[in-house]
């Protein structure tokens, strides 16, 4: 499943990836996407 994320979140993930970090969206955003609910905020982990 691919989740649509805002461009500004993708920019952060890309910046972290370019600096040799793996970054992932986690938490409530994933839960809400799976349940078809609106996503109000995004949590990232490295």
Secondary structure, 3 states (H helix, E strand, C coil): CCCCCCHHHHHHHHHHHHCCCCCEEECHHHHHHHHCCCCCCCEEEC
